[in-house]
Amino acid sequence: MAQLAQQVGASRVVVGRKIPHPCGDPSLPEQFDLKVREEIVTTALEALKTPVDAATVFRPSHTV
């Protein structure tokens, strides 16, 4: 979905996990899903604080 967001002109794009569950991964055990969701939200907050001049993609680490 990141490519679609860029095509429509979004200035900041935060990459999620999967199309049906962009803000988490219910196939993971609950504690790991929570970690993934925290990384996505943290990345989104950092994206909002980052000045950008053009479309910029932000990728959570998804260390889980």
C-alpha positions, -999 to 999 in steps of 0.1 A, spaced: 0 0 0 30 23 4 33 27 -34 -4 36 -36 0 62 -9 29 77 -28 9 78 -61 -19 98 -45 6 123 -31 10 115 5 40 133 19 47 107 47 41 70 43 45 45 71 48 9 59 25 -16 77 26 -53 78 -1 -66 54 -30 -52 35 -58 -68 57 -40 -59 89 -18 -28 82 -13 -20 119 -4 -54 133 -2 -91 126 -28 -112 142 -10 -144 131 17 -136 157 14 -144 194 -2 -115 213 30 -102 228 48 -100 194 18 -85 177 18 -58 204 55 -51 197 48 -48 159 19 -23 166 42 -3 189 69 -1 163 44 11 137 30 38 159 64 49 170 75 52 134 44 72 125 51 97 154 87 100 142 74 106 106 53 134 118 82 151 135 105 147 104 105 176 79 100 163 44 101 181 10 88 151 -11 70 118 -5 90 99 21 86 63 31 92 54 68 97 17 76 93 3 111 120 -21 121 96 -51 125 122 -69 145 97 -95 155 
